[in-house]
Amino acid sequence: MASRKPLPKRPAKPGPTHRLYQVTGDGASAFWREIGAAWPNKDGHGFSLAYSAIPLSGRIVMREITERQSGEAQQ
């Protein structure tokens, strides 16, 4: 039986650095709904965006991912 070479390890793709939210309302009564993610482009001059939804109302806010955001909704 021929031996197989192990597959070369691929560098891990970096995950998103920012989350995208639809925000409706203002102040303490604002509602934040996560709608996507963003990654910086290799040249550092922009971002690639991936949406799970595109809102028709409210505003889109892009926030850097922090420890707090990874486990709970952004307020």
PQR file with spaces between the fields and no chain letter, atoms N, CA, C, O and H, PARSE charges and radii, in Angstrom:
ATOM       1  N    MET     1       0.835   -1.164    0.000 -0.4000 1.5000
ATOM       2  CA   MET     1       0.000    0.000    0.000 -0.0000 2.0000
ATOM       3  C    MET     1       0.892    1.244    0.000  0.5500 1.7000
ATOM       4  O    MET     1       1.877    1.304    0.736 -0.5500 1.4000
ATOM       5  N    ALA     2       0.550    2.222   -0.816 -0.4000 1.5000
ATOM       6  CA   ALA     2       1.342    3.455   -0.896 -0.0000 2.0000
ATOM       7  C    ALA     2       1.050    4.346    0.304  0.5500 1.7000
ATOM       8  O    ALA     2      -0.093    4.474    0.741 -0.5500 1.4000
ATOM       9  H    ALA     2      -0.250    2.173   -1.414  0.4000 1.0000
ATOM      10  N    SER     3       2.109    4.957    0.824 -0.4000 1.5000
ATOM      11  CA   SER     3       1.890    5.873    1.947 -0.0000 2.0000
ATOM      12  C    SER     3       1.433    7.230    1.413  0.5500 1.7000
ATOM      13  O    SER     3       1.816    7.653    0.322 -0.5500 1.4000
ATOM      14  H    SER     3       3.038    4.853    0.469  0.4000 1.0000
ATOM      15  N    ARG     4       0.635    7.871    2.187 -0.4000 1.5000
ATOM      16  CA   ARG     4       0.130    9.185    1.791 -0.0000 2.0000
ATOM      17  C    ARG     4       0.891   10.271    2.514  0.5500 1.7000
ATOM      18  O    ARG     4       1.230   10.142    3.690 -0.5500 1.4000
ATOM      19  H    ARG     4       0.324    7.527    3.073  0.4000 1.0000
ATOM      20  N    LYS     5       1.155   11.351    1.784 -0.4000 1.5000
ATOM      21  CA   LYS     5       1.774   12.517    2.403 -0.0000 2.0000
ATOM      22  C    LYS     5       0.703   13.290    3.157  0.5500 1.7000
ATOM      23  O    LYS     5      -0.431   13.397    2.689 -0.5500 1.4000
ATOM      24  H    LYS     5       0.879   11.455    0.828  0.4000 1.0000
ATOM      25  N    PRO     6       1.048   13.827    4.314 -0.5600 1.5000
ATOM      26  CA   PRO     6       0.058   14.660    5.007  0.2800 2.0000
ATOM      27  C    PRO     6      -0.196   15.924    4.186  0.5500 1.7000
ATOM      28  O    PRO     6       0.706   16.455    3.539 -0.5500 1.4000
ATOM      29  N    LEU     7      -1.435   16.389    4.227 -0.4000 1.5000
ATOM      30  CA   LEU     7      -1.776   17.615    3.515 -0.0000 2.0000
ATOM      31  C    LEU     7      -1.067   18.797    4.160  0.5500 1.7000
ATOM      32  O    LEU     7      -0.944   18.849    5.384 -0.5500 1.4000
ATOM      33  H    LEU     7      -2.168   15.957    4.753  0.4000 1.0000
ATOM      34  N    PRO     8      -0.600   19.746    3.356 -0.5600 1.5000
ATOM      35  CA   PRO     8       0.032   20.928    3.950  0.2800 2.0000
ATOM      36  C    PRO     8      -0.996   21.731    4.726  0.5500 1.7000
ATOM      37  O    PRO     8      -2.160   21.825    4.336 -0.5500 1.4000
ATOM      38  N    LYS     9      -0.553   22.299    5.816 -0.4000 1.5000
ATOM      39  CA   LYS     9      -1.459   23.110    6.627 -0.0000 2.0000
ATOM      40  C    LYS     9      -1.672   24.445    5.936  0.5500 1.7000
ATOM      41  O    LYS     9      -0.726   25.112    5.518 -0.5500 1.4000
ATOM      42  H    LYS     9       0.392   22.222    6.133  0.4000 1.0000
ATOM      43  N    ARG    10      -2.926   24.812    5.828 -0.4000 1.5000
ATOM      44  CA   ARG    10      -3.268   26.111    5.260 -0.0000 2.0000
ATOM      45  C    ARG    10      -3.287   27.132    6.383  0.5500 1.7000
ATOM      46  O    ARG    10      -3.690   26.828    7.506 -0.5500 1.4000
ATOM      47  H    ARG    10      -3.695   24.270    6.168  0.4000 1.0000
ATOM      48  N    PRO    11      -2.851   28.340    6.074 -0.5600 1.5000
ATOM      49  CA   PRO    11      -2.967   29.357    7.120  0.2800 2.0000
ATOM      50  C    PRO    11      -4.438   29.604    7.428  0.5500 1.7000
ATOM      51  O    PRO    11      -5.268   29.677    6.522 -0.5500 1.4000
ATOM      52  N    ALA    12      -4.747   29.730    8.683 -0.4000 1.5000
ATOM      53  CA   ALA    12      -6.135   29.957    9.079 -0.0000 2.0000
ATOM      54  C    ALA    12      -6.605   31.299    8.541  0.5500 1.7000
ATOM      55  O    ALA    12      -5.900   32.303    8.640 -0.5500 1.4000
ATOM      56  H    ALA    12      -4.072   29.671    9.419  0.4000 1.0000
ATOM      57  N    LYS    13      -7.799   31.303    7.971 -0.4000 1.5000
ATOM      58  CA   LYS    13      -8.356   32.564    7.496 -0.0000 2.0000
ATOM      59  C    LYS    13      -8.774   33.375    8.712  0.5500 1.7000
ATOM      60  O    LYS    13      -9.420   32.859    9.624 -0.5500 1.4000
ATOM      61  H    LYS    13      -8.371   30.487    7.891  0.4000 1.0000
ATOM      62  N    PRO    14      -8.406   34.633    8.715 -0.5600 1.5000
ATOM      63  CA   PRO    14      -8.835   35.450    9.852  0.2800 2.0000
ATOM      64  C    PRO    14     -10.346   35.644    9.827  0.5500 1.7000
ATOM      65  O    PRO    14     -10.950   35.787    8.763 -0.5500 1.4000
ATOM      66  N    GLY    15     -10.927   35.647   10.975 -0.4000 1.5000
ATOM      67  CA   GLY    15     -12.367   35.857   11.068 -0.0000 2.0000
ATOM      68  C    GLY    15     -12.711   37.319   10.880  0.5500 1.7000
ATOM      69  O    GLY    15     -11.823   38.150   10.689 -0.5500 1.4000
ATOM      70  H    GLY    15     -10.437   35.531   11.839  0.4000 1.0000
ATOM      71  N    PRO    16     -13.974   37.636   10.932 -0.5600 1.5000
ATOM      72  CA   PRO    16     -14.371   39.029   10.779  0.2800 2.0000
ATOM      73  C    PRO    16     -13.840   39.870   11.934  0.5500 1.7000
ATOM      74  O    PRO    16     -13.696   39.390   13.058 -0.5500 1.4000
ATOM      75  N    THR    17     -13.555   41.116   11.638 -0.4000 1.5000
ATOM      76  CA   THR    17     -13.064   42.045   12.665 -0.0000 2.0000
ATOM      77  C    THR    17     -14.156   42.991   13.131  0.5500 1.7000
ATOM      78  O    THR    17     -14.013   43.648   14.162 -0.5500 1.4000
ATOM      79  H    THR    17     -13.671   41.506   10.725  0.4000 1.0000
ATOM      80  N    HIS    18     -15.253   43.066   12.370 -0.4000 1.5000
ATOM      81  CA   HIS    18     -16.355   43.969   12.685 -0.0000 2.0000
ATOM      82  C    HIS    18     -17.690   43.260   12.477  0.5500 1.7000
ATOM      83  O    HIS    18     -17.798   42.346   11.660 -0.5500 1.4000
ATOM      84  H    HIS    18     -15.369   42.533   11.532  0.4000 1.0000
ATOM      85  N    ARG    19     -18.695   43.687   13.217 -0.4000 1.5000
ATOM      86  CA   ARG    19     -20.065   43.213   13.043 -0.0000 2.0000
ATOM      87  C    ARG    19     -20.895   44.363   12.475  0.5500 1.7000
ATOM      88  O    ARG    19     -20.631   45.535   12.744 -0.5500 1.4000
ATOM      89  H    ARG    19     -18.607   44.430   13.881  0.4000 1.0000
ATOM      90  N    LEU    20     -21.908   43.995   11.678 -0.4000 1.5000
ATOM      91  CA   LEU    20     -22.822   44.971   11.098 -0.0000 2.0000
ATOM      92  C    LEU    20     -24.175   44.834   11.789  0.5500 1.7000
ATOM      93  O    LEU    20     -24.669   43.726   11.994 -0.5500 1.4000
ATOM      94  H    LEU    20     -22.122   43.043   11.460  0.4000 1.0000
ATOM      95  N    TYR    21     -24.762   45.962   12.142 -0.4000 1.5000
ATOM      96  CA   TYR    21     -26.038   45.981   12.844 -0.0000 2.0000
ATOM      97  C    TYR    21     -27.016   46.920   12.144  0.5500 1.7000
ATOM      98  O    TYR    21     -26.628   47.955   11.604 -0.5500 1.4000
ATOM      99  H    TYR    21     -24.361   46.863   11.975  0.4000 1.0000
ATOM     100  N    GLN    22     -28.294   46.536   12.165 -0.4000 1.5000
ATOM     101  CA   GLN    22     -29.367   47.452   11.816 -0.0000 2.0000
ATOM     102  C    GLN    22     -29.802   48.066   13.139  0.5500 1.7000
ATOM     103  O    GLN    22     -30.110   47.348   14.090 -0.5500 1.4000
ATOM     104  H    GLN    22     -28.610   45.695   12.604  0.4000 1.0000
ATOM     105  N    VAL    23     -29.826   49.384   13.199 -0.4000 1.5000
ATOM     106  CA   VAL    23     -30.226   50.071   14.428 -0.0000 2.0000
ATOM     107  C    VAL    23     -31.476   50.883   14.140  0.5500 1.7000
ATOM     108  O    VAL    23     -31.496   51.709   13.228 -0.5500 1.4000
ATOM     109  H    VAL    23     -29.575   49.968   12.426  0.4000 1.0000
ATOM     110  N    THR    24     -32.518   50.640   14.926 -0.4000 1.5000
ATOM     111  CA   THR    24     -33.740   51.432   14.825 -0.0000 2.0000
ATOM     112  C    THR    24     -33.989   52.075   16.177  0.5500 1.7000
ATOM     113  O    THR    24     -33.736   51.469   17.218 -0.5500 1.4000
ATOM     114  H    THR    24     -32.501   49.969   15.666  0.4000 1.0000
ATOM     115  N    GLY    25     -34.481   53.287   16.159 -0.4000 1.5000
ATOM     116  CA   GLY    25     -34.704   54.026   17.393 -0.0000 2.0000
ATOM     117  C    GLY    25     -33.447   54.756   17.822  0.5500 1.7000
ATOM     118  O    GLY    25     -32.408   54.680   17.165 -0.5500 1.4000
ATOM     119  H    GLY    25     -34.687   53.780   15.313  0.4000 1.0000
ATOM     120  N    ASP    26     -33.560   55.463   18.933 -0.4000 1.5000
ATOM     121  CA   ASP    26     -32.446   56.263   19.447 -0.0000 2.0000
ATOM     122  C    ASP    26     -32.264   56.038   20.942  0.5500 1.7000
ATOM     123  O    ASP    26     -33.186   55.638   21.652 -0.5500 1.4000
ATOM     124  H    ASP    26     -34.404   55.525   19.466  0.4000 1.0000
ATOM     125  N    GLY    27     -31.050   56.308   21.392 -0.4000 1.5000
ATOM     126  CA   GLY    27     -30.756   56.263   22.824 -0.0000 2.0000
ATOM     127  C    GLY    27     -30.995   54.909   23.442  0.5500 1.7000
ATOM     128  O    GLY    27     -30.729   53.874   22.832 -0.5500 1.4000
ATOM     129  H    GLY    27     -30.300   56.633   20.815  0.4000 1.0000
ATOM     130  N    ALA    28     -31.507   54.926   24.675 -0.4000 1.5000
ATOM     131  CA   ALA    28     -31.704   53.694   25.437 -0.0000 2.0000
ATOM     132  C    ALA    28     -32.763   52.795   24.815  0.5500 1.7000
ATOM     133  O    ALA    28     -32.771   51.591   25.075 -0.5500 1.4000
ATOM     134  H    ALA    28     -31.723   55.767   25.171  0.4000 1.0000
ATOM     135  N    SER    29     -33.659   53.350   23.998 -0.4000 1.5000
ATOM     136  CA   SER    29     -34.716   52.535   23.399 -0.0000 2.0000
ATOM     137  C    SER    29     -34.329   52.003   22.014  0.5500 1.7000
ATOM     138  O    SER    29     -35.152   51.381   21.343 -0.5500 1.4000
ATOM     139  H    SER    29     -33.652   54.327   23.787  0.4000 1.0000
ATOM     140  N    ALA    30     -33.084   52.240   21.581 -0.4000 1.5000
ATOM     141  CA   ALA    30     -32.639   51.749   20.269 -0.0000 2.0000
ATOM     142  C    ALA    30     -32.589   50.228   20.273  0.5500 1.7000
ATOM     143  O    ALA    30     -32.247   49.605   21.278 -0.5500 1.4000
ATOM     144  H    ALA    30     -32.415   52.745   22.126  0.4000 1.0000
ATOM     145  N    PHE    31     -32.940   49.637   19.121 -0.4000 1.5000
ATOM     146  CA   PHE    31     -32.897   48.187   18.960 -0.0000 2.0000
ATOM     147  C    PHE    31     -31.793   47.846   17.969  0.5500 1.7000
ATOM     148  O    PHE    31     -31.794   48.351   16.846 -0.5500 1.4000
ATOM     149  H    PHE    31     -33.219   50.143   18.305  0.4000 1.0000
ATOM     150  N    TRP    32     -30.846   46.992   18.371 -0.4000 1.5000
ATOM     151  CA   TRP    32     -29.712   46.589   17.533 -0.0000 2.0000
ATOM     152  C    TRP    32     -29.932   45.156   17.073  0.5500 1.7000
ATOM     153  O    TRP    32     -30.092   44.254   17.895 -0.5500 1.4000
ATOM     154  H    TRP    32     -30.845   46.582   19.283  0.4000 1.0000
ATOM     155  N    ARG    33     -29.941   44.945   15.756 -0.4000 1.5000
ATOM     156  CA   ARG    33     -30.095   43.604   15.190 -0.0000 2.0000
ATOM     157  C    ARG    33     -28.851   43.303   14.352  0.5500 1.7000
ATOM     158  O    ARG    33     -28.536   44.046   13.422 -0.5500 1.4000
ATOM     159  H    ARG    33     -29.811   45.678   15.088  0.4000 1.0000
ATOM     160  N    GLU    34     -28.150   42.225   14.676 -0.4000 1.5000
ATOM     161  CA   GLU    34     -26.959   41.849   13.902 -0.0000 2.0000
ATOM     162  C    GLU    34     -27.388   41.394   12.514  0.5500 1.7000
ATOM     163  O    GLU    34     -28.270   40.546   12.375 -0.5500 1.4000
ATOM     164  H    GLU    34     -28.407   41.622   15.431  0.4000 1.0000
ATOM     165  N    ILE    35     -26.754   41.967   11.478 -0.4000 1.5000
ATOM     166  CA   ILE    35     -27.136   41.635   10.103 -0.0000 2.0000
ATOM     167  C    ILE    35     -25.953   41.215    9.241  0.5500 1.7000
ATOM     168  O    ILE    35     -26.138   40.919    8.060 -0.5500 1.4000
ATOM     169  H    ILE    35     -26.037   42.656   11.591  0.4000 1.0000
ATOM     170  N    GLY    36     -24.734   41.180    9.799 -0.4000 1.5000
ATOM     171  CA   GLY    36     -23.609   40.771    8.967 -0.0000 2.0000
ATOM     172  C    GLY    36     -22.275   40.970    9.648  0.5500 1.7000
ATOM     173  O    GLY    36     -22.192   41.208   10.853 -0.5500 1.4000
ATOM     174  H    GLY    36     -24.584   41.420   10.758  0.4000 1.0000
ATOM     175  N    ALA    37     -21.223   40.866    8.832 -0.4000 1.5000
ATOM     176  CA   ALA    37     -19.852   40.969    9.335 -0.0000 2.0000
ATOM     177  C    ALA    37     -18.977   41.658    8.296  0.5500 1.7000
ATOM     178  O    ALA    37     -19.346   41.768    7.127 -0.5500 1.4000
ATOM     179  H    ALA    37     -21.291   40.673    7.853  0.4000 1.0000
ATOM     180  N    ALA    38     -17.807   42.123    8.745 -0.4000 1.5000
ATOM     181  CA   ALA    38     -16.888   42.815    7.841 -0.0000 2.0000
ATOM     182  C    ALA    38     -15.452   42.376    8.127  0.5500 1.7000
ATOM     183  O    ALA    38     -15.076   42.127    9.272 -0.5500 1.4000
ATOM     184  H    ALA    38     -17.507   42.035    9.695  0.4000 1.0000
ATOM     185  N    TRP    39     -14.655   42.287    7.049 -0.4000 1.5000
ATOM     186  CA   TRP    39     -13.243   41.946    7.121 -0.0000 2.0000
ATOM     187  C    TRP    39     -12.454   43.045    6.426  0.5500 1.7000
ATOM     188  O    TRP    39     -12.905   43.559    5.403 -0.5500 1.4000
ATOM     189  H    TRP    39     -14.960   42.489    6.118  0.4000 1.0000
ATOM     190  N    PRO    40     -11.278   43.425    6.952 -0.5600 1.5000
ATOM     191  CA   PRO    40     -10.467   44.415    6.235  0.2800 2.0000
ATOM     192  C    PRO    40      -9.869   43.803    4.976  0.5500 1.7000
ATOM     193  O    PRO    40      -9.508   42.626    4.956 -0.5500 1.4000
ATOM     194  N    ASN    41      -9.767   44.610    3.930 -0.4000 1.5000
ATOM     195  CA   ASN    41      -9.116   44.162    2.707 -0.0000 2.0000
ATOM     196  C    ASN    41      -7.614   44.050    2.933  0.5500 1.7000
ATOM     197  O    ASN    41      -7.060   44.718    3.807 -0.5500 1.4000
ATOM     198  H    ASN    41     -10.060   45.566    3.946  0.4000 1.0000
ATOM     199  N    LYS    42      -6.960   43.209    2.146 -0.4000 1.5000
ATOM     200  CA   LYS    42      -5.521   42.985    2.307 -0.0000 2.0000
ATOM     201  C    LYS    42      -4.721   44.264    2.166  0.5500 1.7000
ATOM     202  O    LYS    42      -3.697   44.432    2.828 -0.5500 1.4000
ATOM     203  H    LYS    42      -7.410   42.666    1.437  0.4000 1.0000
ATOM     204  N    ASP    43      -5.182   45.180    1.300 -0.4000 1.5000
ATOM     205  CA   ASP    43      -4.421   46.417    1.092 -0.0000 2.0000
ATOM     206  C    ASP    43      -4.671   47.449    2.179  0.5500 1.7000
ATOM     207  O    ASP    43      -4.025   48.497    2.192 -0.5500 1.4000
ATOM     208  H    ASP    43      -6.014   45.043    0.763  0.4000 1.0000
ATOM     209  N    GLY    44      -5.610   47.167    3.104 -0.4000 1.5000
ATOM     210  CA   GLY    44      -5.870   48.065    4.216 -0.0000 2.0000
ATOM     211  C    GLY    44      -6.685   49.297    3.865  0.5500 1.7000
ATOM     212  O    GLY    44      -6.797   50.210    4.682 -0.5500 1.4000
ATOM     213  H    GLY    44      -6.135   46.316    3.092  0.4000 1.0000
ATOM     214  N    HIS    45      -7.256   49.345    2.669 -0.4000 1.5000
ATOM     215  CA   HIS    45      -7.984   50.540    2.237 -0.0000 2.0000
ATOM     216  C    HIS    45      -9.489   50.351    2.158  0.5500 1.7000
ATOM     217  O    HIS    45     -10.167   51.112    1.467 -0.5500 1.4000
ATOM     218  H    HIS    45      -7.165   48.603    2.005  0.4000 1.0000
ATOM     219  N    GLY    46     -10.022   49.361    2.845 -0.4000 1.5000
ATOM     220  CA   GLY    46     -11.467   49.158    2.826 -0.0000 2.0000
ATOM     221  C    GLY    46     -11.844   47.859    3.497  0.5500 1.7000
ATOM     222  O    GLY    46     -11.009   47.198    4.113 -0.5500 1.4000
ATOM     223  H    GLY    46      -9.471   48.743    3.406  0.4000 1.0000
ATOM     224  N    PHE    47     -13.109   47.498    3.373 -0.4000 1.5000
ATOM     225  CA   PHE    47     -13.642   46.298    4.016 -0.0000 2.0000
ATOM     226  C    PHE    47     -14.472   45.500    3.021  0.5500 1.7000
ATOM     227  O    PHE    47     -15.058   46.060    2.094 -0.5500 1.4000
ATOM     228  H    PHE    47     -13.788   48.035    2.872  0.4000 1.0000
ATOM     229  N    SER    48     -14.515   44.198    3.221 -0.4000 1.5000
ATOM     230  CA   SER    48     -15.450   43.327    2.523 -0.0000 2.0000
ATOM     231  C    SER    48     -16.595   43.070    3.486  0.5500 1.7000
ATOM     232  O    SER    48     -16.373   42.760    4.656 -0.5500 1.4000
ATOM     233  H    SER    48     -14.039   43.744    3.974  0.4000 1.0000
ATOM     234  N    LEU    49     -17.828   43.201    2.990 -0.4000 1.5000
ATOM     235  CA   LEU    49     -19.009   43.066    3.832 -0.0000 2.0000
ATOM     236  C    LEU    49     -19.800   41.833    3.431  0.5500 1.7000
ATOM     237  O    LEU    49     -19.958   41.548    2.244 -0.5500 1.4000
ATOM     238  H    LEU    49     -18.009   43.453    2.039  0.4000 1.0000
ATOM     239  N    ALA    50     -20.296   41.102    4.422 -0.4000 1.5000
ATOM     240  CA   ALA    50     -21.171   39.955    4.185 -0.0000 2.0000
ATOM     241  C    ALA    50     -22.436   40.178    5.006  0.5500 1.7000
ATOM     242  O    ALA    50     -22.382   40.254    6.233 -0.5500 1.4000
ATOM     243  H    ALA    50     -20.167   41.333    5.386  0.4000 1.0000
ATOM     244  N    TYR    51     -23.578   40.281    4.320 -0.4000 1.5000
ATOM     245  CA   TYR    51     -24.856   40.536    4.973 -0.0000 2.0000
ATOM     246  C    TYR    51     -25.689   39.266    5.035  0.5500 1.7000
ATOM     247  O    TYR    51     -25.675   38.463    4.102 -0.5500 1.4000
ATOM     248  H    TYR    51     -23.622   40.219    3.322  0.4000 1.0000
ATOM     249  N    SER    52     -26.416   39.082    6.139 -0.4000 1.5000
ATOM     250  CA   SER    52     -27.428   38.042    6.202 -0.0000 2.0000
ATOM     251  C    SER    52     -28.797   38.659    5.942  0.5500 1.7000
ATOM     252  O    SER    52     -29.770   37.947    5.694 -0.5500 1.4000
ATOM     253  H    SER    52     -26.426   39.734    6.897  0.4000 1.0000
ATOM     254  N    ALA    53     -28.866   39.988    6.000 -0.4000 1.5000
ATOM     255  CA   ALA    53     -30.088   40.731    5.706 -0.0000 2.0000
ATOM     256  C    ALA    53     -29.691   42.151    5.323  0.5500 1.7000
ATOM     257  O    ALA    53     -28.674   42.667    5.786 -0.5500 1.4000
ATOM     258  H    ALA    53     -28.075   40.567    6.201  0.4000 1.0000
ATOM     259  N    ILE    54     -30.493   42.769    4.485 -0.4000 1.5000
ATOM     260  CA   ILE    54     -30.276   44.176    4.125 -0.0000 2.0000
ATOM     261  C    ILE    54     -31.516   44.939    4.563  0.5500 1.7000
ATOM     262  O    ILE    54     -32.597   44.732    4.012 -0.5500 1.4000
ATOM     263  H    ILE    54     -31.320   42.349    4.109  0.4000 1.0000
ATOM     264  N    PRO    55     -31.371   45.819    5.548 -0.5600 1.5000
ATOM     265  CA   PRO    55     -32.545   46.504    6.092  0.2800 2.0000
ATOM     266  C    PRO    55     -33.092   47.561    5.132  0.5500 1.7000
ATOM     267  O    PRO    55     -32.348   48.172    4.365 -0.5500 1.4000
ATOM     268  N    LEU    56     -34.400   47.760    5.194 -0.4000 1.5000
ATOM     269  CA   LEU    56     -35.063   48.791    4.416 -0.0000 2.0000
ATOM     270  C    LEU    56     -35.295   50.053    5.237  0.5500 1.7000
ATOM     271  O    LEU    56     -35.630   51.105    4.692 -0.5500 1.4000
ATOM     272  H    LEU    56     -35.005   47.265    5.817  0.4000 1.0000
ATOM     273  N    SER    57     -35.118   49.942    6.541 -0.4000 1.5000
ATOM     274  CA   SER    57     -35.292   51.100    7.409 -0.0000 2.0000
ATOM     275  C    SER    57     -34.214   51.089    8.478  0.5500 1.7000
ATOM     276  O    SER    57     -33.463   50.122    8.608 -0.5500 1.4000
ATOM     277  H    SER    57     -34.846   49.087    6.983  0.4000 1.0000
ATOM     278  N    GLY    58     -34.145   52.171    9.239 -0.4000 1.5000
ATOM     279  CA   GLY    58     -33.122   52.292   10.275 -0.0000 2.0000
ATOM     280  C    GLY    58     -31.788   52.668    9.662  0.5500 1.7000
ATOM     281  O    GLY    58     -31.730   53.190    8.548 -0.5500 1.4000
ATOM     282  H    GLY    58     -34.755   52.956    9.133  0.4000 1.0000
ATOM     283  N    ARG    59     -30.735   52.405   10.381 -0.4000 1.5000
ATOM     284  CA   ARG    59     -29.388   52.707    9.883 -0.0000 2.0000
ATOM     285  C    ARG    59     -28.501   51.488   10.085  0.5500 1.7000
ATOM     286  O    ARG    59     -28.794   50.630   10.918 -0.5500 1.4000
ATOM     287  H    ARG    59     -30.782   51.981   11.285  0.4000 1.0000
ATOM     288  N    ILE    60     -27.409   51.412    9.317 -0.4000 1.5000
ATOM     289  CA   ILE    60     -26.444   50.324    9.458 -0.0000 2.0000
ATOM     290  C    ILE    60     -25.243   50.871   10.218  0.5500 1.7000
ATOM     291  O    ILE    60     -24.683   51.908    9.864 -0.5500 1.4000
ATOM     292  H    ILE    60     -27.171   52.108    8.640  0.4000 1.0000
ATOM     293  N    VAL    61     -24.861   50.154   11.269 -0.4000 1.5000
ATOM     294  CA   VAL    61     -23.713   50.541   12.093 -0.0000 2.0000
ATOM     295  C    VAL    61     -22.706   49.406   12.055  0.5500 1.7000
ATOM     296  O    VAL    61     -23.071   48.243   12.225 -0.5500 1.4000
ATOM     297  H    VAL    61     -25.316   49.312   11.557  0.4000 1.0000
ATOM     298  N    MET    62     -21.434   49.739   11.832 -0.4000 1.5000
ATOM     299  CA   MET    62     -20.353   48.752   11.846 -0.0000 2.0000
ATOM     300  C    MET    62     -19.534   48.984   13.106  0.5500 1.7000
ATOM     301  O    MET    62     -19.030   50.084   13.336 -0.5500 1.4000
ATOM     302  H    MET    62     -21.137   50.684   11.694  0.4000 1.0000
ATOM     303  N    ARG    63     -19.406   47.940   13.923 -0.4000 1.5000
ATOM     304  CA   ARG    63     -18.667   48.034   15.185 -0.0000 2.0000
ATOM     305  C    ARG    63     -17.583   46.975   15.234  0.5500 1.7000
ATOM     306  O    ARG    63     -17.779   45.845   14.786 -0.5500 1.4000
ATOM     307  H    ARG    63     -19.815   47.047   13.736  0.4000 1.0000
ATOM     308  N    GLU    64     -16.432   47.354   15.785 -0.4000 1.5000
ATOM     309  CA   GLU    64     -15.342   46.410   15.972 -0.0000 2.0000
ATOM     310  C    GLU    64     -15.788   45.324   16.950  0.5500 1.7000
ATOM     311  O    GLU    64     -16.452   45.614   17.946 -0.5500 1.4000
ATOM     312  H    GLU    64     -16.273   48.271   16.148  0.4000 1.0000
ATOM     313  N    ILE    65     -15.423   44.081   16.665 -0.4000 1.5000
ATOM     314  CA   ILE    65     -15.776   42.968   17.549 -0.0000 2.0000
ATOM     315  C    ILE    65     -14.911   43.050   18.797  0.5500 1.7000
ATOM     316  O    ILE    65     -13.691   43.195   18.719 -0.5500 1.4000
ATOM     317  H    ILE    65     -14.884   43.846   15.856  0.4000 1.0000
ATOM     318  N    THR    66     -15.561   42.954   19.944 -0.4000 1.5000
ATOM     319  CA   THR    66     -14.858   42.952   21.229 -0.0000 2.0000
ATOM     320  C    THR    66     -15.279   41.706   21.992  0.5500 1.7000
ATOM     321  O    THR    66     -16.190   40.998   21.566 -0.5500 1.4000
ATOM     322  H    THR    66     -16.552   42.835   20.008  0.4000 1.0000
ATOM     323  N    GLU    67     -14.641   41.437   23.089 -0.4000 1.5000
ATOM     324  CA   GLU    67     -14.998   40.284   23.924 -0.0000 2.0000
ATOM     325  C    GLU    67     -16.466   40.348   24.316  0.5500 1.7000
ATOM     326  O    GLU    67     -17.157   39.330   24.297 -0.5500 1.4000
ATOM     327  H    GLU    67     -13.900   42.013   23.436  0.4000 1.0000
ATOM     328  N    ARG    68     -16.941   41.518   24.665 -0.4000 1.5000
ATOM     329  CA   ARG    68     -18.329   41.701   25.088 -0.0000 2.0000
ATOM     330  C    ARG    68     -19.279   41.315   23.965  0.5500 1.7000
ATOM     331  O    ARG    68     -20.288   40.655   24.213 -0.5500 1.4000
ATOM     332  H    ARG    68     -16.379   42.345   24.680  0.4000 1.0000
ATOM     333  N    GLN    69     -18.973   41.716   22.729 -0.4000 1.5000
ATOM     334  CA   GLN    69     -19.859   41.438   21.598 -0.0000 2.0000
ATOM     335  C    GLN    69     -19.902   39.976   21.246  0.5500 1.7000
ATOM     336  O    GLN    69     -20.913   39.506   20.725 -0.5500 1.4000
ATOM     337  H    GLN    69     -18.154   42.253   22.528  0.4000 1.0000
ATOM     338  N    SER    70     -18.840   39.232   21.510 -0.4000 1.5000
ATOM     339  CA   SER    70     -18.819   37.836   21.100 -0.0000 2.0000
ATOM     340  C    SER    70     -19.824   37.000   21.874  0.5500 1.7000
ATOM     341  O    SER    70     -20.257   35.958   21.382 -0.5500 1.4000
ATOM     342  H    SER    70     -18.019   39.613   21.933  0.4000 1.0000
ATOM     343  N    GLY    71     -20.209   37.431   23.079 -0.4000 1.5000
ATOM     344  CA   GLY    71     -21.124   36.632   23.888 -0.0000 2.0000
ATOM     345  C    GLY    71     -22.487   37.248   24.107  0.5500 1.7000
ATOM     346  O    GLY    71     -23.400   36.563   24.567 -0.5500 1.4000
ATOM     347  H    GLY    71     -19.857   38.277   23.479  0.4000 1.0000
ATOM     348  N    GLU    72     -22.654   38.534   23.787 -0.4000 1.5000
ATOM     349  CA   GLU    72     -23.941   39.178   24.017 -0.0000 2.0000
ATOM     350  C    GLU    72     -24.200   40.230   22.964  0.5500 1.7000
ATOM     351  O    GLU    72     -23.272   40.687   22.297 -0.5500 1.4000
ATOM     352  H    GLU    72     -21.912   39.091   23.413  0.4000 1.0000
ATOM     353  N    ALA    73     -25.427   40.609   22.812 -0.4000 1.5000
ATOM     354  CA   ALA    73     -25.820   41.580   21.786 -0.0000 2.0000
ATOM     355  C    ALA    73     -25.279   42.968   22.119  0.5500 1.7000
ATOM     356  O    ALA    73     -25.177   43.345   23.286 -0.5500 1.4000
ATOM     357  H    ALA    73     -26.181   40.238   23.354  0.4000 1.0000
ATOM     358  N    GLN    74     -24.940   43.708   21.095 -0.4000 1.5000
ATOM     359  CA   GLN    74     -24.466   45.086   21.243 -0.0000 2.0000
ATOM     360  C    GLN    74     -25.642   45.989   21.600  0.5500 1.7000
ATOM     361  O    GLN    74     -26.706   45.883   20.991 -0.5500 1.4000
ATOM     362  H    GLN    74     -25.023   43.402   20.146  0.4000 1.0000
ATOM     363  N    GLN    75     -25.471   46.842   22.542 -0.4000 1.5000
ATOM     364  CA   GLN    75     -26.521   47.794   22.923 -0.0000 2.0000
ATOM     365  C    GLN    75     -26.015   49.190   22.769  0.5500 1.7000
ATOM     366  O    GLN    75     -26.744   50.145   23.039 -0.5500 1.4000
ATOM     367  H    GLN    75     -24.606   46.928   23.036  0.4000 1.0000
